[in-house]
């Protein structure tokens, strides 16, 4: 087992030194704490280097809900008056959330080696993005870390709520579409083949609609694998296309032009952009830096390019509202709110106001999308089922007349 040398302070404030055998630095810190010693420095032997490297390479991946919980708990503990190391120690002892405990332990180790929290977060887990880490850095520099943590909690919860609203709006329509497709599949592969046998026994010439239904049914029963291969090939081709920069750009632009869906996505972007950028500016982050952070944090490549253009224009001295107007993406009302904020010197407050406005607008658009998409799916399914039913009924009537 690797050996580590350490220096620490005992209960009387005296410096003590020694050597411990442990798997990694973290275990050394825990052992020193168990002995009521406050670590000053820990250095490993040559044998310890591989173990340390392996430990450093092992990063923890967190889900969005876990990041929110981590940030909320850290904010509560820091606001309660605990030092950062003490707060992380409390979170490190959480047995009900092992991932958060590992992140907290890793952060404590990095902080003890002199690493800033904003840098340590990225080292410990890739789940903390640039926007998160840079907001923490702003809090460290301005001495307002508790306030920044609380703001981050609000931003993360807002983003999760927005995503949940959009997903919830799509669940019921997706369920209806899947149920309708399953029903049509049963019709074409089970019911129709049985009726086809009856029709053929009569020897009568069937109506055109019925003959078309028979052709489709035979294809579904005998050549279903062709349809499956086409679907797989189309999915693979789409994935390959969107993996290329030009394909991803075209697809992200196209999403914003899809009726109903594009309106929801655009309003969701405006809401998150306004509220997050307003929060950054309110906490002392310069406008250009905040715009750069927002650009890197935007998943839509087309909108990311638009924000990049805004960054360039603002960096060259253009007014924020003028840069937004020249991009041709932001709506006039949004630009007017920002312009008023610039004139009054309250850009952050204006952005937060715009975020509230577009959040309400997002609720309306989601409700409208849900209200329209559900009847549309019902109508499409009803038309398909009606065509199938008419094909079967006309075939039965033709066969029955032939028998008479």
C-alpha positions as CSV (number, residue, x, y, z in Angstrom):
1,X,0.0,0.0,0.0
2,X,1.4,3.5,-0.9
3,X,2.9,5.6,1.9
4,X,2.1,9.3,2.4
5,X,3.9,11.8,4.6
6,X,1.9,14.5,6.3
7,X,2.1,17.6,8.4
8,X,-0.9,18.5,10.6
9,X,-1.9,20.6,13.6
10,X,-3.0,18.8,16.8
11,X,-5.6,20.0,19.3
12,X,-3.0,22.3,21.0
13,X,-2.0,23.9,17.7
14,X,1.4,22.1,17.5
15,X,2.7,20.9,14.2
16,X,3.1,17.2,14.0
17,X,4.4,15.1,11.1
18,X,4.4,11.5,10.2
19,X,3.7,8.8,7.6
20,X,0.5,6.9,6.8
21,X,-0.2,4.0,4.5
22,X,-3.4,4.6,2.5
23,X,-4.9,4.0,-0.9
24,X,-5.1,7.7,-1.8
25,X,-4.9,11.3,-0.4
26,X,-8.6,11.3,0.5
27,X,-8.1,8.3,2.8
28,X,-5.2,10.1,4.5
29,X,-7.3,13.2,5.1
30,X,-10.1,11.1,6.6
31,X,-7.6,9.2,8.8
32,X,-6.1,12.5,10.1
33,X,-9.5,13.9,10.9
34,X,-10.3,10.7,12.8
35,X,-7.2,11.4,14.9
36,X,-8.4,15.0,15.6
37,X,-5.6,16.4,13.4
38,X,-6.0,19.3,11.0
39,X,-4.0,18.5,7.8
40,X,-1.6,21.1,6.6
41,X,0.0,19.2,3.8
42,X,0.0,15.7,2.4
43,X,2.6,14.3,0.0
44,X,2.8,10.9,-1.6
45,X,5.7,8.6,-2.3
46,X,6.5,7.5,-5.8
47,X,4.4,4.4,-5.2
48,X,1.4,6.6,-4.5
49,X,1.5,8.4,-7.8
50,X,-0.3,5.8,-9.9
51,X,-3.0,5.4,-7.3
52,X,-3.4,9.2,-7.1
53,X,-3.6,9.5,-10.9
54,X,-6.2,6.8,-11.1
55,X,-8.2,8.5,-8.5
56,X,-8.0,11.9,-10.3
57,X,-9.1,10.3,-13.6
58,X,-12.2,8.9,-11.9
59,X,-14.8,11.6,-12.3
60,X,-18.4,11.5,-11.1
61,X,-21.2,12.2,-13.5
62,X,-24.3,13.8,-12.0
63,X,-27.8,14.1,-13.3
64,X,-29.6,17.5,-13.4
65,X,-31.6,16.7,-10.3
66,X,-28.5,15.7,-8.4
67,X,-26.7,19.0,-9.4
68,X,-29.7,21.0,-8.1
69,X,-29.7,19.0,-4.9
70,X,-26.0,19.5,-4.4
71,X,-26.2,23.3,-5.1
72,X,-29.2,23.7,-2.9
73,X,-27.6,21.9,0.1
74,X,-24.3,23.7,-0.3
75,X,-26.1,27.0,-0.5
76,X,-28.1,26.3,2.7
77,X,-25.0,25.2,4.6
78,X,-22.9,28.2,3.5
79,X,-25.8,30.6,4.3
80,X,-26.1,29.0,7.7
81,X,-22.6,30.2,8.5
82,X,-20.4,27.2,7.8
83,X,-17.1,27.5,6.0
84,X,-16.9,25.9,2.6
85,X,-14.7,23.1,3.8
86,X,-17.1,22.4,6.7
87,X,-20.1,22.5,4.5
88,X,-18.5,20.0,2.1
89,X,-17.5,17.8,5.0
90,X,-21.2,17.6,6.1
91,X,-22.3,16.7,2.5
92,X,-19.5,14.2,2.3
93,X,-21.1,12.2,5.1
94,X,-24.4,11.8,3.2
95,X,-25.0,8.1,2.9
96,X,-28.3,8.4,1.0
97,X,-26.6,10.1,-2.0
98,X,-23.2,8.4,-2.7
99,X,-22.6,10.4,-5.8
100,X,-22.9,13.7,-4.0
101,X,-20.7,12.4,-1.2
102,X,-18.0,11.5,-3.7
103,X,-18.2,14.9,-5.3
104,X,-18.0,16.6,-2.0
105,X,-15.0,14.5,-0.9
106,X,-13.2,15.3,-4.2
107,X,-13.9,19.0,-3.8
108,X,-12.5,19.0,-0.3
109,X,-9.3,17.4,-1.5
110,X,-8.9,19.9,-4.3
111,X,-9.6,22.9,-2.0
112,X,-7.0,21.7,0.5
113,X,-4.4,21.6,-2.3
114,X,-5.2,25.3,-3.0
115,X,-7.5,24.9,-6.0
116,X,-10.3,27.4,-6.4
117,X,-13.8,26.0,-6.1
118,X,-14.7,27.0,-9.6
119,X,-11.7,25.1,-11.0
120,X,-12.2,22.1,-8.6
121,X,-15.8,21.6,-9.8
122,X,-14.7,21.0,-13.3
123,X,-11.9,18.6,-12.1
124,X,-14.2,16.5,-10.0
125,X,-17.2,16.2,-12.3
126,X,-17.8,17.0,-16.0
127,X,-21.5,17.6,-15.1
128,X,-20.7,21.2,-14.0
129,X,-20.7,23.2,-17.2
130,X,-18.9,26.4,-18.1
131,X,-21.8,28.6,-17.0
132,X,-22.0,27.0,-13.6
133,X,-18.3,27.2,-13.0
134,X,-18.0,30.8,-14.2
135,X,-20.8,31.9,-11.9
136,X,-19.0,30.3,-9.0
137,X,-15.8,32.1,-10.1
138,X,-17.7,35.4,-10.1
139,X,-19.0,34.7,-6.6
140,X,-15.5,33.9,-5.4
141,X,-14.0,37.1,-6.8
142,X,-16.8,39.3,-5.5
143,X,-17.1,37.6,-2.1
144,X,-20.8,36.8,-2.7
145,X,-20.6,33.0,-3.1
146,X,-23.7,32.3,-0.9
147,X,-25.8,34.7,-3.1
148,X,-24.4,33.1,-6.3
149,X,-25.2,29.6,-5.1
150,X,-28.8,30.7,-4.3
151,X,-29.0,32.2,-7.8
152,X,-27.7,29.0,-9.3
153,X,-30.4,27.0,-7.5
154,X,-33.0,29.3,-9.0
155,X,-31.5,29.0,-12.5
156,X,-31.2,25.2,-12.4
157,X,-34.7,24.8,-11.1
158,X,-36.1,27.1,-13.8
159,X,-34.3,25.2,-16.5
160,X,-35.6,21.9,-15.2
161,X,-39.1,23.2,-14.9
162,X,-39.0,24.5,-18.5
163,X,-37.8,21.1,-19.7
164,X,-40.5,19.3,-17.7
165,X,-43.2,21.5,-19.1
166,X,-42.2,20.8,-22.7
167,X,-41.8,17.1,-22.1
168,X,-45.1,16.9,-20.2
169,X,-46.9,18.6,-23.1
170,X,-45.5,15.9,-25.5
171,X,-46.3,12.8,-23.4
172,X,-50.0,12.5,-24.1
173,X,-49.8,13.2,-27.8
174,X,-46.9,10.7,-28.1
175,X,-49.0,8.1,-26.2
176,X,-52.0,8.7,-28.5
177,X,-49.8,8.3,-31.6
178,X,-48.3,5.1,-30.3
179,X,-51.7,3.7,-29.4
180,X,-53.1,4.6,-32.8
181,X,-50.1,3.0,-34.6
182,X,-50.4,-0.2,-32.6
183,X,-54.2,-0.4,-33.4
184,X,-53.5,0.1,-37.1
185,X,-50.8,-2.6,-36.9
186,X,-53.1,-5.1,-35.4
187,X,-55.7,-4.3,-38.0
188,X,-53.2,-4.8,-40.9
189,X,-51.5,-7.9,-39.6
190,X,-54.3,-9.8,-37.8
191,X,-57.8,-8.8,-38.8
192,X,-57.3,-7.9,-42.4
193,X,-55.5,-11.2,-43.4
194,X,-58.3,-13.2,-41.9
195,X,-60.9,-11.3,-44.0
196,X,-58.7,-11.6,-47.1
197,X,-59.1,-15.4,-47.0
198,X,-62.9,-14.9,-46.9
199,X,-62.9,-12.5,-49.8
200,X,-60.7,-14.8,-52.0
201,X,-63.0,-17.8,-51.4
202,X,-66.0,-15.9,-52.9
203,X,-64.1,-15.4,-56.2
204,X,-65.7,-12.0,-56.6
205,X,-63.8,-8.9,-58.0
206,X,-63.2,-6.7,-55.1
207,X,-63.4,-2.9,-55.0
208,X,-60.3,-0.8,-55.6
209,X,-60.2,0.4,-52.0
210,X,-60.3,-3.2,-50.7
211,X,-57.6,-4.4,-53.2
212,X,-55.3,-1.5,-52.0
213,X,-55.9,-2.6,-48.4
214,X,-55.0,-6.2,-49.3
215,X,-51.8,-5.1,-50.9
216,X,-50.8,-3.0,-47.9
217,X,-51.7,-5.9,-45.5
218,X,-49.7,-8.4,-47.5
219,X,-46.7,-6.1,-47.5
220,X,-47.0,-5.6,-43.7
221,X,-47.2,-9.4,-43.1
222,X,-44.6,-10.6,-45.5
223,X,-42.1,-7.7,-45.8
224,X,-42.3,-6.0,-42.5
225,X,-38.5,-6.3,-42.2
226,X,-38.1,-4.0,-45.2
227,X,-39.9,-1.3,-43.4
228,X,-37.8,-1.9,-40.3
229,X,-34.6,-1.7,-42.4
230,X,-35.8,1.5,-44.0
231,X,-36.5,3.0,-40.6
232,X,-33.1,2.0,-39.2
233,X,-31.4,3.3,-42.3
234,X,-33.2,6.6,-42.1
235,X,-32.3,6.9,-38.4
236,X,-28.7,6.1,-39.1
237,X,-28.6,8.6,-42.0
238,X,-30.2,11.3,-39.8
239,X,-27.7,10.7,-37.0
240,X,-24.8,10.9,-39.5
241,X,-26.1,14.0,-41.0
242,X,-26.7,15.8,-37.7
243,X,-23.2,14.7,-36.4
244,X,-21.6,17.0,-39.1
245,X,-21.4,20.7,-38.3
246,X,-23.4,21.8,-41.4
247,X,-26.1,19.1,-40.8
248,X,-26.4,20.0,-37.1
249,X,-26.7,23.7,-38.0
250,X,-29.4,23.0,-40.6
251,X,-31.4,20.8,-38.3
252,X,-31.2,23.2,-35.3
253,X,-32.4,26.0,-37.6
254,X,-35.2,23.8,-39.0
255,X,-36.5,23.0,-35.5
256,X,-37.3,26.6,-34.9
257,X,-39.3,26.8,-38.2
258,X,-41.6,23.8,-37.4
259,X,-45.1,25.1,-36.7
260,X,-46.1,25.1,-33.0
261,X,-42.9,23.3,-32.0
262,X,-40.6,26.1,-33.2
263,X,-42.6,28.7,-31.2
264,X,-42.2,26.7,-28.0
265,X,-38.5,26.2,-28.5
266,X,-37.9,29.8,-29.4
267,X,-39.9,31.1,-26.4
268,X,-38.1,28.6,-24.1
269,X,-34.7,30.0,-25.3
270,X,-35.8,33.6,-24.8
271,X,-37.0,32.8,-21.3
272,X,-33.9,31.0,-20.2
273,X,-31.6,33.5,-21.9
274,X,-33.2,36.6,-20.3
275,X,-33.4,35.2,-16.8
276,X,-29.9,33.6,-16.7
277,X,-28.1,36.6,-18.3
278,X,-30.0,39.0,-16.1
279,X,-28.9,37.0,-13.1
280,X,-25.3,37.1,-14.3
281,X,-25.3,40.8,-14.8
282,X,-27.0,41.3,-11.4
283,X,-24.1,39.4,-9.8
284,X,-21.4,41.6,-11.3
285,X,-20.5,39.6,-14.5
286,X,-19.6,41.9,-17.4
287,X,-22.1,41.9,-20.3
288,X,-19.6,40.4,-22.9
289,X,-18.5,37.7,-20.5
290,X,-22.1,36.9,-19.7
291,X,-23.0,36.6,-23.4
292,X,-20.0,34.4,-24.0
293,X,-21.2,32.1,-21.2
294,X,-24.7,32.0,-22.6
295,X,-23.4,31.2,-26.1
296,X,-21.4,28.2,-24.8
297,X,-24.3,27.0,-22.7
298,X,-26.8,27.1,-25.6
299,X,-27.3,23.6,-27.1
300,X,-28.9,24.9,-30.3
301,X,-26.0,25.5,-32.7
302,X,-27.9,28.0,-34.8
303,X,-28.8,30.1,-31.7
304,X,-25.3,29.7,-30.4
305,X,-24.0,31.3,-33.6
306,X,-26.5,34.1,-33.2
307,X,-25.2,34.8,-29.7
308,X,-21.7,34.7,-31.0
309,X,-22.6,37.5,-33.4
310,X,-24.1,39.5,-30.6
311,X,-20.8,39.0,-28.6
312,X,-18.8,40.3,-31.5
313,X,-21.0,43.4,-32.0
314,X,-21.1,44.3,-28.3
315,X,-17.3,43.7,-28.1
316,X,-16.9,46.2,-31.0
317,X,-18.8,48.8,-29.0
318,X,-22.4,48.4,-30.3
319,X,-25.2,48.8,-27.8
320,X,-26.7,45.5,-26.6
321,X,-30.2,46.2,-28.0
322,X,-28.7,47.3,-31.3
323,X,-26.7,44.0,-31.5
324,X,-29.8,42.0,-30.8
325,X,-31.7,43.9,-33.5
326,X,-29.0,43.3,-36.1
327,X,-29.1,39.5,-35.6
328,X,-32.8,39.4,-36.8
329,X,-33.8,36.6,-34.4
330,X,-34.9,38.4,-31.2
331,X,-38.5,39.7,-31.3
332,X,-39.1,43.5,-31.3
333,X,-40.7,43.4,-27.8
334,X,-37.7,41.7,-26.3
335,X,-35.4,44.3,-27.9
336,X,-37.5,47.2,-26.7
337,X,-37.4,45.9,-23.1
338,X,-33.6,45.6,-23.3
339,X,-33.3,49.1,-24.9
340,X,-35.3,50.7,-22.0
341,X,-33.1,48.9,-19.5
342,X,-29.9,50.2,-21.2
343,X,-31.3,53.8,-21.2
344,X,-32.1,53.6,-17.5
345,X,-28.9,51.7,-16.5
346,X,-30.9,48.7,-15.3
347,X,-30.2,46.1,-18.0
348,X,-30.2,43.2,-15.5
349,X,-33.6,44.2,-14.1
350,X,-34.9,44.6,-17.7
351,X,-33.7,41.2,-18.7
352,X,-35.3,39.6,-15.6
353,X,-38.6,41.4,-16.5
354,X,-38.4,40.0,-20.0
355,X,-37.8,36.6,-18.6
356,X,-40.9,36.8,-16.5
357,X,-42.9,38.0,-19.6
358,X,-41.7,35.2,-21.9
359,X,-42.2,32.6,-19.1
360,X,-45.9,33.5,-19.1
361,X,-45.9,33.4,-22.9
362,X,-44.2,30.0,-22.8
363,X,-47.1,28.6,-20.7
364,X,-49.6,29.9,-23.2
365,X,-47.7,28.4,-26.2
366,X,-47.4,25.0,-24.5
367,X,-51.1,25.0,-23.7
368,X,-51.9,26.0,-27.3
369,X,-49.5,23.3,-28.6
370,X,-51.1,20.7,-26.4
371,X,-54.6,21.8,-27.3
372,X,-54.0,21.6,-31.1
373,X,-51.7,18.5,-31.3
374,X,-54.1,16.2,-29.5
375,X,-57.1,16.7,-31.8
376,X,-54.8,16.6,-34.8
377,X,-53.6,13.1,-33.8
378,X,-57.1,12.0,-33.2
379,X,-58.2,13.2,-36.6
380,X,-55.3,11.5,-38.4
381,X,-56.0,8.2,-36.6
382,X,-59.7,8.5,-37.2
383,X,-59.1,9.0,-41.0
384,X,-56.8,6.0,-41.2
385,X,-59.2,3.8,-39.3
386,X,-62.2,5.0,-41.3
387,X,-60.4,4.2,-44.6
388,X,-59.5,0.7,-43.3
389,X,-63.1,0.1,-42.0
390,X,-64.6,1.3,-45.3
391,X,-62.3,-1.0,-47.3
392,X,-63.4,-3.9,-45.2
393,X,-67.1,-3.1,-45.3
394,X,-67.2,-2.5,-49.1
395,X,-65.3,-5.8,-49.6
396,X,-67.8,-7.7,-47.4
397,X,-70.8,-6.1,-49.2
398,X,-69.3,-6.9,-52.6
399,X,-68.7,-10.5,-51.6
400,X,-72.2,-10.9,-50.1
401,X,-73.8,-9.5,-53.3
402,X,-71.9,-12.0,-55.3
403,X,-73.1,-14.9,-53.1
404,X,-76.7,-13.8,-53.6
